[in-house]
Amino acid sequence: MMVVILTPVDGIIRWLPRGFSCSLQQTIHAEQCAITHAWMSGEKGLETITVNYTPCGHCRQFMTELNSERALKISLPGRPVATLNDYLPDSFGPRDLGITKLLLDSTNNHYVDNSKDDLGSMAIKSANISHAPYTGSHSGVALRTKSGKTFCGSYAENAAYNPSIPPLQAAIIMMYIKAGEDEIVEKVVLAEKSNPLITQANATKELSSALGSDNFKVISLDIN
């Protein structure tokens, strides 16, 4: 079992025992899960990540997107604390592409809340804090469970593309951590641009269906 403990800059410790998984293609690694949880919970920076196994290359690349960048401390049992730069020297990341707005930085993408229902408004709000500096394809998801609970997720893009976190996975992370695995998804709303460079619609609809919900809606984002 992978265990991840985060120390954000505000000093509040966050931890979780594993990442959400479905098929291998939908797997969210534990480090990604913990960081997404911190981001969706309003954290503005991370100082240390403590894991019981060495982070894989996928997770090291994902962490280069953080505003703590290569100075992020990584703590492992029986080893001296090292930085992300030690684990991923000569890395490729947002700075190499001239990106200065990084993951966990305060963000407002200035989309207008034109929704007529609460779930749609939540999805637009999530899109407004999404991180998509490479494609500009901001997106957010809000879902409602059969018990009436609601959860949100924002898209987190990565310079290497593949480690990016889709918005529905981010919402599912929040659902599993806050409410457990017994919650059943009833409805999913995706907010994204009408003609995005990349779309989350097909993948979100497919995963929603796999979770047992065909009540899926896409709403278009309008800039303020």
Accessible surface in RSA format (square Angstrom, percent):
REM  Atomic radii and reference values for relative SASA: ProtOr
REM  Chains: A
REM  Algorithm: Lee & Richards
REM  Probe-radius: 1.40
REM  Slices: 20
REM RES _ NUM      All-atoms   Total-Side   Main-Chain    Non-polar    All polar
REM                ABS   REL    ABS   REL    ABS   REL    ABS   REL    ABS   REL
RES MET A   1   163.38  84.6 103.85  68.7  59.53 141.7 103.31  87.8  60.07  79.6
RES MET A   2    49.72  25.7  43.95  29.1   5.76  13.7  44.06  37.5   5.66   7.5
RES VAL A   3    46.14  30.4  45.37  41.1   0.77   1.9  45.37  39.4   0.77   2.1
RES VAL A   4     0.00   0.0   0.00   0.0   0.00   0.0   0.00   0.0   0.00   0.0
RES ILE A   5    62.56  35.6  62.22  46.4   0.35   0.8  62.22  44.8   0.35   0.9
RES LEU A   6     0.25   0.1   0.25   0.2   0.00   0.0   0.25   0.2   0.00   0.0
RES THR A   7    35.94  25.6  35.94  36.4   0.00   0.0  22.73  30.5  13.21  20.0
RES PRO A   8     0.57   0.4   0.00   0.0   0.57   2.1   0.00   0.0   0.57   3.6
RES VAL A   9    85.29  56.1  59.71  54.1  25.58  61.6  59.71  51.9  25.58  69.4
RES ASP A  10    80.13  56.1  44.78  44.6  35.35  83.6  42.39  99.8  37.74  37.6
RES GLY A  11    48.40  59.7   0.00   N/A  48.40  59.7  28.32  77.7  20.07  45.0
RES ILE A  12    98.42  56.0  94.58  70.5   3.84   9.2  98.42  70.9   0.00   0.0
RES ILE A  13    97.45  55.5  75.76  56.4  21.69  52.3  75.76  54.6  21.69  58.9
RES ARG A  14    49.17  20.6  45.02  22.9   4.15   9.9   8.65  11.8  40.52  24.6
RES TRP A  15   151.76  60.9 138.30  66.9  13.46  31.6 108.77  58.0  42.99  69.7
RES LEU A  16     7.52   4.2   6.51   4.7   1.00   2.5   7.52   5.3   0.00   0.0
RES PRO A  17    53.51  39.0  53.51  48.8   0.00   0.0  53.51  44.2   0.00   0.0
RES ARG A  18    96.09  40.3  92.73  47.3   3.36   8.0  47.68  65.2  48.41  29.3
RES GLY A  19    11.85  14.6   0.00   N/A  11.85  14.6   1.21   3.3  10.63  23.8
RES PHE A  20     6.16   3.1   4.35   2.7   1.81   4.7   4.83   2.9   1.33   3.8
RES SER A  21    71.65  60.5  52.30  69.8  19.35  44.6  18.72  39.9  52.93  74.2
RES CYS A  22    70.80  53.6  34.48  38.5  36.31  85.3  10.99  27.8  59.81  64.5
RES SER A  23    53.55  45.2  42.09  56.2  11.45  26.4  45.84  97.6   7.71  10.8
RES LEU A  24   160.94  89.6 142.62 102.0  18.32  46.1 142.84 100.3  18.10  48.7
RES GLN A  25   161.24  90.2 123.47  90.2  37.77  89.9  66.65 141.9  94.59  71.7
RES GLN A  26    38.66  21.6  37.05  27.1   1.61   3.8   6.47  13.8  32.19  24.4
RES THR A  27    48.06  34.2  33.16  33.6  14.90  35.5  30.94  41.6  17.12  25.9
RES ILE A  28     8.69   4.9   6.87   5.1   1.82   4.4   6.87   4.9   1.82   4.9
RES HIS A  29    56.55  30.9  50.99  35.4   5.56  14.2  31.00  32.0  25.54  29.7
RES ALA A  30     8.64   7.9   3.16   4.9   5.48  12.5   3.16   4.5   5.48  14.5
RES GLU A  31     2.67   1.5   2.67   2.0   0.00   0.0   0.00   0.0   2.67   2.2
RES GLN A  32     2.87   1.6   2.87   2.1   0.00   0.0   0.00   0.0   2.87   2.2
RES CYS A  33     3.51   2.7   3.51   3.9   0.00   0.0   0.00   0.0   3.51   3.8
RES ALA A  34     1.23   1.1   0.66   1.0   0.57   1.3   0.76   1.1   0.47   1.2
RES ILE A  35     0.50   0.3   0.50   0.4   0.00   0.0   0.50   0.4   0.00   0.0
RES THR A  36     1.44   1.0   0.63   0.6   0.81   1.9   0.85   1.1   0.58   0.9
RES HIS A  37    18.50  10.1  18.50  12.9   0.00   0.0  11.74  12.1   6.75   7.9
RES ALA A  38     0.00   0.0   0.00   0.0   0.00   0.0   0.00   0.0   0.00   0.0
RES TRP A  39    19.74   7.9  15.38   7.4   4.37  10.3   6.95   3.7  12.80  20.8
RES MET A  40    36.67  19.0   7.66   5.1  29.01  69.1   3.01   2.6  33.65  44.6
RES SER A  41    41.06  34.7   8.21  11.0  32.86  75.7  15.14  32.2  25.92  36.3
RES GLY A  42    42.17  52.0   0.00   N/A  42.17  52.0  29.35  80.6  12.81  28.7
RES GLU A  43     7.97   4.6   4.41   3.3   3.56   8.5   2.93   5.7   5.04   4.1
RES LYS A  44   115.62  56.4 104.82  64.3  10.80  25.7  69.58  62.6  46.04  49.0
RES GLY A  45     4.35   5.4   0.00   N/A   4.35   5.4   4.35  11.9   0.00   0.0
RES LEU A  46     3.17   1.8   0.21   0.1   2.96   7.4   0.21   0.1   2.96   8.0
RES GLU A  47    85.47  49.1  78.66  59.5   6.81  16.2  25.17  48.7  60.30  49.2
RES THR A  48    23.91  17.0  23.91  24.2   0.00   0.0  12.52  16.8  11.38  17.2
RES ILE A  49     0.25   0.1   0.25   0.2   0.00   0.0   0.25   0.2   0.00   0.0
RES THR A  50    44.03  31.3  43.40  44.0   0.63   1.5  31.49  42.3  12.54  19.0
RES VAL A  51     2.48   1.6   0.00   0.0   2.48   6.0   1.99   1.7   0.49   1.3
RES ASN A  52    53.59  37.0  39.23  37.9  14.36  34.6  22.66  54.5  30.93  29.9
RES TYR A  53   133.80  62.5 130.31  74.1   3.49   9.1  88.93  66.8  44.86  55.3
RES THR A  54    47.73  34.0  30.34  30.8  17.39  41.5  24.78  33.3  22.95  34.7
RES PRO A  55     0.59   0.4   0.00   0.0   0.59   2.1   0.00   0.0   0.59   3.6
RES CYS A  56    54.56  41.3  43.62  48.6  10.94  25.7  47.29 119.8   7.27   7.8
RES GLY A  57    46.67  57.6   0.00   N/A  46.67  57.6  31.55  86.6  15.12  33.9
RES HIS A  58    64.48  35.2  52.00  36.1  12.48  31.9  34.42  35.5  30.06  35.0
RES CYS A  59     0.51   0.4   0.51   0.6   0.00   0.0   0.01   0.0   0.50   0.5
RES ARG A  60    47.70  20.0  47.70  24.3   0.00   0.0   2.97   4.1  44.73  27.1
RES GLN A  61    27.66  15.5  27.66  20.2   0.00   0.0  11.74  25.0  15.92  12.1
RES PHE A  62     2.92   1.5   2.92   1.8   0.00   0.0   2.92   1.8   0.00   0.0
RES MET A  63     0.03   0.0   0.03   0.0   0.00   0.0   0.03   0.0   0.00   0.0
RES THR A  64     6.41   4.6   3.62   3.7   2.79   6.7   3.92   5.3   2.49   3.8
RES GLU A  65     0.89   0.5   0.89   0.7   0.00   0.0   0.89   1.7   0.00   0.0
RES LEU A  66     0.30   0.2   0.30   0.2   0.00   0.0   0.30   0.2   0.00   0.0
RES ASN A  67    40.27  27.8  19.98  19.3  20.29  48.9  10.41  25.0  29.86  28.9
RES SER A  68    26.49  22.4  11.45  15.3  15.03  34.6  21.85  46.5   4.64   6.5
RES GLU A  69    37.54  21.6  37.46  28.3   0.08   0.2  11.25  21.8  26.29  21.5
RES ARG A  70    85.37  35.8  83.07  42.3   2.29   5.5  17.76  24.3  67.61  41.0
RES ALA A  71    74.06  68.1  58.15  89.7  15.92  36.2  63.09  88.9  10.97  29.1
RES LEU A  72     1.22   0.7   0.16   0.1   1.05   2.6   1.22   0.9   0.00   0.0
RES LYS A  73   106.97  52.2 106.97  65.6   0.00   0.0  49.82  44.8  57.15  60.9
RES ILE A  74     0.22   0.1   0.00   0.0   0.22   0.5   0.00   0.0   0.22   0.6
RES SER A  75    24.40  20.6  24.40  32.6   0.00   0.0   3.26   6.9  21.14  29.6
RES LEU A  76    10.32   5.7   3.78   2.7   6.54  16.4   5.01   3.5   5.31  14.3
RES PRO A  77    91.48  66.7  65.45  59.7  26.03  94.6  77.20  63.7  14.28  88.8
RES GLY A  78    90.00 111.0   0.00   N/A  90.00 111.0  45.76 125.6  44.24  99.1
RES ARG A  79   126.48  53.1 109.25  55.7  17.22  41.0  34.49  47.1  91.99  55.7
RES PRO A  80   117.34  85.5 101.25  92.3  16.09  58.5 113.25  93.5   4.09  25.4
RES VAL A  81    87.17  57.4  59.50  53.9  27.67  66.7  59.50  51.7  27.67  75.1
RES ALA A  82    22.28  20.5  18.22  28.1   4.07   9.2  22.28  31.4   0.00   0.0
RES THR A  83    43.46  30.9  43.46  44.1   0.00   0.0  39.26  52.7   4.20   6.3
RES LEU A  84     0.00   0.0   0.00   0.0   0.00   0.0   0.00   0.0   0.00   0.0
RES ASN A  85    64.65  44.6  64.02  61.9   0.63   1.5   8.69  20.9  55.97  54.1
RES ASP A  86    91.72  64.2  63.34  63.0  28.37  67.1  22.77  53.6  68.95  68.8
RES TYR A  87    33.92  15.8  24.10  13.7   9.82  25.6  22.16  16.7  11.76  14.5
RES LEU A  88    38.41  21.4  38.39  27.5   0.02   0.1  38.41  27.0   0.00   0.0
RES PRO A  89    90.92  66.3  79.58  72.5  11.33  41.2  79.96  66.0  10.96  68.1
RES ASP A  90   147.46 103.3 112.04 111.5  35.42  83.7  38.11  89.7 109.35 109.1
RES SER A  91    16.75  14.2   2.11   2.8  14.64  33.7   5.10  10.9  11.64  16.3
RES PHE A  92    92.37  46.2  88.15  54.6   4.22  11.0  88.90  53.9   3.46   9.9
RES GLY A  93     5.84   7.2   0.00   N/A   5.84   7.2   5.20  14.3   0.64   1.4
RES PRO A  94     2.67   1.9   2.67   2.4   0.00   0.0   2.67   2.2   0.00   0.0
RES ARG A  95   111.68  46.9  92.41  47.1  19.27  45.9  41.58  56.8  70.10  42.5
RES ASP A  96    82.89  58.1  47.00  46.8  35.89  84.9  17.88  42.1  65.01  64.8
RES LEU A  97    89.79  50.0  61.47  44.0  28.32  71.2  68.69  48.2  21.10  56.8
RES GLY A  98    62.11  76.6   0.00   N/A  62.11  76.6  36.37  99.8  25.74  57.6
RES ILE A  99    30.91  17.6  29.38  21.9   1.53   3.7  30.66  22.1   0.25   0.7
RES THR A 100   103.85  73.9  88.92  90.1  14.93  35.6  57.94  77.8  45.91  69.4
RES LYS A 101   104.65  51.1 102.74  63.0   1.91   4.6  62.86  56.6  41.79  44.5
RES LEU A 102     4.33   2.4   3.13   2.2   1.20   3.0   3.13   2.2   1.20   3.2
RES LEU A 103     2.46   1.4   1.85   1.3   0.61   1.5   2.46   1.7   0.00   0.0
RES LEU A 104     2.09   1.2   0.02   0.0   2.07   5.2   0.58   0.4   1.51   4.1
RES ASP A 105    42.71  29.9  32.73  32.6   9.98  23.6  11.28  26.6  31.43  31.3
RES SER A 106    70.88  59.9  62.22  83.0   8.66  19.9  42.15  89.8  28.73  40.2
RES THR A 107    34.90  24.8  17.65  17.9  17.25  41.1  15.06  20.2  19.84  30.0
RES ASN A 108    91.19  62.9  73.70  71.2  17.49  42.1  25.88  62.3  65.31  63.1
RES ASN A 109    22.14  15.3  12.54  12.1   9.60  23.1   5.73  13.8  16.41  15.9
RES HIS A 110   101.24  55.3  97.22  67.6   4.02  10.3  65.27  67.3  35.97  41.9
RES TYR A 111    16.63   7.8   6.70   3.8   9.93  25.9   3.68   2.8  12.96  16.0
RES VAL A 112    60.95  40.1  56.57  51.2   4.38  10.6  60.80  52.8   0.16   0.4
RES ASP A 113    82.11  57.5  55.57  55.3  26.53  62.7  30.44  71.6  51.67  51.5
RES ASN A 114    71.01  49.0  43.13  41.7  27.88  67.1  33.56  80.8  37.45  36.2
RES SER A 115    30.17  25.5   2.30   3.1  27.87  64.2   7.60  16.2  22.57  31.6
RES LYS A 116   207.73 101.3 165.89 101.8  41.84  99.6 117.98 106.2  89.76  95.6
RES ASP A 117    50.90  35.7  40.92  40.7   9.98  23.6  41.32  97.3   9.58   9.6
RES ASP A 118   110.86  77.7 105.91 105.4   4.95  11.7  23.29  54.8  87.57  87.3
RES LEU A 119     1.39   0.8   1.15   0.8   0.24   0.6   1.15   0.8   0.24   0.7
RES GLY A 120     0.70   0.9   0.00   N/A   0.70   0.9   0.70   1.9   0.00   0.0
RES SER A 121    32.29  27.3  29.17  38.9   3.12   7.2  18.71  39.8  13.58  19.0
RES MET A 122    50.64  26.2  48.63  32.2   2.01   4.8  39.06  33.2  11.58  15.3
RES ALA A 123     0.00   0.0   0.00   0.0   0.00   0.0   0.00   0.0   0.00   0.0
RES ILE A 124     2.17   1.2   2.17   1.6   0.00   0.0   2.17   1.6   0.00   0.0
RES LYS A 125   153.52  74.9 150.73  92.5   2.79   6.6  95.94  86.4  57.59  61.3
RES SER A 126     5.36   4.5   4.59   6.1   0.78   1.8   1.13   2.4   4.24   5.9
RES ALA A 127     0.00   0.0   0.00   0.0   0.00   0.0   0.00   0.0   0.00   0.0
RES ASN A 128    23.72  16.4  23.72  22.9   0.00   0.0   6.97  16.8  16.74  16.2
RES ILE A 129    67.80  38.6  65.75  49.0   2.05   4.9  65.75  47.3   2.05   5.5
RES SER A 130     1.06   0.9   0.00   0.0   1.06   2.4   0.00   0.0   1.06   1.5
RES HIS A 131    11.85   6.5   8.90   6.2   2.95   7.5   6.21   6.4   5.63   6.6
RES ALA A 132     3.46   3.2   0.00   0.0   3.46   7.9   0.09   0.1   3.37   8.9
RES PRO A 133    46.94  34.2  11.58  10.6  35.36 128.5  24.64  20.3  22.29 138.6
RES TYR A 134    40.33  18.8   9.29   5.3  31.04  80.8  14.15  10.6  26.18  32.3
RES THR A 135    23.56  16.8   6.14   6.2  17.42  41.5   9.69  13.0  13.86  21.0
RES GLY A 136    22.04  27.2   0.00   N/A  22.04  27.2  19.99  54.9   2.04   4.6
RES SER A 137     3.64   3.1   1.90   2.5   1.73   4.0   2.22   4.7   1.41   2.0
RES HIS A 138    30.52  16.7  30.33  21.1   0.19   0.5  20.66  21.3   9.85  11.5
RES SER A 139     1.21   1.0   1.21   1.6   0.00   0.0   1.21   2.6   0.00   0.0
RES GLY A 140     0.00   0.0   0.00   N/A   0.00   0.0   0.00   0.0   0.00   0.0
RES VAL A 141     0.00   0.0   0.00   0.0   0.00   0.0   0.00   0.0   0.00   0.0
RES ALA A 142     0.00   0.0   0.00   0.0   0.00   0.0   0.00   0.0   0.00   0.0
RES LEU A 143     0.00   0.0   0.00   0.0   0.00   0.0   0.00   0.0   0.00   0.0
RES ARG A 144    71.42  30.0  71.42  36.4   0.00   0.0  16.58  22.7  54.85  33.2
RES THR A 145     0.44   0.3   0.00   0.0   0.44   1.0   0.00   0.0   0.44   0.7
RES LYS A 146   133.73  65.2 102.79  63.1  30.94  73.7  52.78  47.5  80.95  86.2
RES SER A 147    73.57  62.2  30.93  41.3  42.65  98.2  43.30  92.2  30.28  42.4
RES GLY A 148    46.85  57.8   0.00   N/A  46.85  57.8  25.83  70.9  21.02  47.1
RES LYS A 149    95.43  46.6  89.42  54.9   6.01  14.3  65.90  59.3  29.53  31.5
RES THR A 150    53.49  38.0  33.45  33.9  20.04  47.8  11.46  15.4  42.03  63.5
RES PHE A 151    16.46   8.2  11.98   7.4   4.48  11.6  16.46  10.0   0.00   0.0
RES CYS A 152    35.70  27.0  29.34  32.7   6.36  14.9  15.74  39.9  19.96  21.5
RES GLY A 153     0.00   0.0   0.00   N/A   0.00   0.0   0.00   0.0   0.00   0.0
RES SER A 154     0.09   0.1   0.09   0.1   0.00   0.0   0.00   0.0   0.09   0.1
RES TYR A 155     8.85   4.1   8.85   5.0   0.00   0.0   2.60   2.0   6.24   7.7
RES ALA A 156     1.27   1.2   0.95   1.5   0.33   0.7   0.95   1.3   0.33   0.9
RES GLU A 157     2.42   1.4   1.14   0.9   1.28   3.1   0.95   1.8   1.47   1.2
RES ASN A 158     0.83   0.6   0.83   0.8   0.00   0.0   0.76   1.8   0.07   0.1
RES ALA A 159     9.08   8.3   0.00   0.0   9.08  20.7   0.00   0.0   9.08  24.1
RES ALA A 160    39.14  36.0  22.08  34.1  17.06  38.8  29.30  41.3   9.83  26.1
RES TYR A 161   130.66  61.0 123.35  70.2   7.31  19.0  93.17  70.0  37.49  46.2
RES ASN A 162   132.06  91.1 107.48 103.9  24.58  59.2  28.92  69.6 103.14  99.7
RES PRO A 163     6.27   4.6   6.02   5.5   0.25   0.9   6.27   5.2   0.00   0.0
RES SER A 164    21.03  17.8  10.32  13.8  10.71  24.7   8.93  19.0  12.10  16.9
RES ILE A 165     0.82   0.5   0.82   0.6   0.00   0.0   0.82   0.6   0.00   0.0
RES PRO A 166    36.03  26.3  36.03  32.8   0.00   0.0  36.03  29.7   0.00   0.0
RES PRO A 167     0.00   0.0   0.00   0.0   0.00   0.0   0.00   0.0   0.00   0.0
RES LEU A 168     1.28   0.7   1.26   0.9   0.02   0.0   1.26   0.9   0.02   0.0
RES GLN A 169    12.29   6.9  12.29   9.0   0.00   0.0   0.00   0.0  12.29   9.3
RES ALA A 170     0.00   0.0   0.00   0.0   0.00   0.0   0.00   0.0   0.00   0.0
RES ALA A 171     0.00   0.0   0.00   0.0   0.00   0.0   0.00   0.0   0.00   0.0
RES ILE A 172     0.00   0.0   0.00   0.0   0.00   0.0   0.00   0.0   0.00   0.0
RES ILE A 173     0.55   0.3   0.00   0.0   0.55   1.3   0.55   0.4   0.00   0.0
RES MET A 174     7.71   4.0   7.71   5.1   0.00   0.0   7.71   6.6   0.00   0.0
RES MET A 175     2.28   1.2   2.28   1.5   0.00   0.0   2.28   1.9   0.00   0.0
RES TYR A 176    54.15  25.3  43.94  25.0  10.21  26.6  18.23  13.7  35.92  44.3
RES ILE A 177    60.23  34.3  29.14  21.7  31.09  74.9  35.39  25.5  24.84  67.4
RES LYS A 178   135.83  66.3  95.86  58.8  39.98  95.2  53.22  47.9  82.61  88.0
RES ALA A 179    31.45  28.9   1.18   1.8  30.27  68.9  10.47  14.7  20.97  55.6
RES GLY A 180    28.46  35.1   0.00   N/A  28.46  35.1  26.38  72.4   2.08   4.7
RES GLU A 181   104.50  60.0  81.21  61.4  23.29  55.4  27.75  53.7  76.75  62.7
RES ASP A 182   136.90  95.9 115.82 115.3  21.09  49.9  39.97  94.1  96.93  96.7
RES GLU A 183    30.17  17.3  16.80  12.7  13.38  31.8   4.15   8.0  26.02  21.2
RES ILE A 184    90.33  51.4  85.20  63.5   5.13  12.4  87.89  63.3   2.45   6.6
RES VAL A 185     3.31   2.2   1.88   1.7   1.43   3.5   1.88   1.6   1.43   3.9
RES GLU A 186    75.92  43.6  70.34  53.2   5.58  13.3  18.57  35.9  57.35  46.8
RES LYS A 187    46.94  22.9  46.94  28.8   0.00   0.0  11.14  10.0  35.80  38.1
RES VAL A 188     0.00   0.0   0.00   0.0   0.00   0.0   0.00   0.0   0.00   0.0
RES VAL A 189     0.75   0.5   0.75   0.7   0.00   0.0   0.75   0.7   0.00   0.0
RES LEU A 190     0.00   0.0   0.00   0.0   0.00   0.0   0.00   0.0   0.00   0.0
RES ALA A 191     0.00   0.0   0.00   0.0   0.00   0.0   0.00   0.0   0.00   0.0
RES GLU A 192     9.21   5.3   8.89   6.7   0.32   0.8   1.48   2.9   7.73   6.3
RES LYS A 193    73.20  35.7  70.36  43.2   2.83   6.7  33.46  30.1  39.74  42.3
RES SER A 194    81.10  68.5  52.89  70.6  28.21  65.0  30.59  65.1  50.52  70.8
RES ASN A 195   138.00  95.2 109.09 105.4  28.91  69.6  35.29  84.9 102.71  99.3
RES PRO A 196    28.82  21.0   9.81   8.9  19.01  69.1  11.02   9.1  17.80 110.6
RES LEU A 197   136.28  75.9 103.09  73.8  33.19  83.4 109.42  76.8  26.87  72.3
RES ILE A 198    67.87  38.6  61.78  46.0   6.09  14.7  67.13  48.3   0.74   2.0
RES THR A 199    68.82  48.9  47.14  47.8  21.68  51.7  44.65  60.0  24.18  36.5
RES GLN A 200    16.39   9.2  16.16  11.8   0.23   0.6   1.81   3.8  14.58  11.1
RES ALA A 201    21.33  19.6  20.82  32.1   0.51   1.2  21.05  29.6   0.28   0.7
RES ASN A 202   116.41  80.3 110.14 106.4   6.27  15.1  33.96  81.7  82.45  79.7
RES ALA A 203    55.09  50.7  47.81  73.8   7.28  16.6  51.75  72.9   3.35   8.9
RES THR A 204     4.03   2.9   1.86   1.9   2.17   5.2   2.12   2.8   1.91   2.9
RES LYS A 205   128.24  62.6 127.49  78.2   0.74   1.8  69.78  62.8  58.46  62.3
RES GLU A 206   125.04  71.8 117.06  88.6   7.99  19.0  42.85  82.9  82.19  67.1
RES LEU A 207     4.97   2.8   3.87   2.8   1.11   2.8   4.97   3.5   0.00   0.0
RES SER A 208     0.23   0.2   0.23   0.3   0.00   0.0   0.23   0.5   0.00   0.0
RES SER A 209    55.85  47.2  43.09  57.5  12.75  29.4  14.95  31.8  40.90  57.3
RES ALA A 210    75.41  69.3  30.79  47.5  44.61 101.5  43.80  61.7  31.61  83.7
RES LEU A 211    40.70  22.7  22.20  15.9  18.50  46.5  27.00  19.0  13.70  36.9
RES GLY A 212    60.29  74.4   0.00   N/A  60.29  74.4  32.87  90.2  27.42  61.4
RES SER A 213     4.61   3.9   0.21   0.3   4.40  10.1   4.18   8.9   0.43   0.6
RES ASP A 214   124.95  87.5  91.79  91.4  33.16  78.4  39.86  93.8  85.08  84.9
RES ASN A 215    76.88  53.0  68.02  65.7   8.87  21.4  22.74  54.7  54.14  52.3
RES PHE A 216    39.74  19.9  12.27   7.6  27.46  71.5  12.27   7.4  27.46  78.6
RES LYS A 217    88.04  42.9  83.22  51.1   4.82  11.5  53.34  48.0  34.70  37.0
RES VAL A 218    64.72  42.6  38.97  35.3  25.76  62.1  38.97  33.9  25.76  69.9
RES ILE A 219    24.13  13.7  20.28  15.1   3.85   9.3  24.13  17.4   0.00   0.0
RES SER A 220    53.33  45.1  44.92  59.9   8.41  19.4  20.28  43.2  33.05  46.3
RES LEU A 221    13.25   7.4   0.00   0.0  13.25  33.3   0.27   0.2  12.98  34.9
RES ASP A 222    71.46  50.1  68.18  67.9   3.28   7.7  22.03  51.9  49.42  49.3
RES ILE A 223   120.01  68.3  99.82  74.4  20.19  48.7  99.82  71.9  20.19  54.8
RES ASN A 224   134.61  92.8  86.20  83.3  48.41 116.6  23.58  56.8 111.03 107.3
END  Absolute sums over single chains surface
CHAIN  1 A    10310.4       7858.9       2451.4       5537.4       4773.0
END  Absolute sums over all chains
TOTAL         10310.4       7858.9       2451.4       5537.4       4773.0
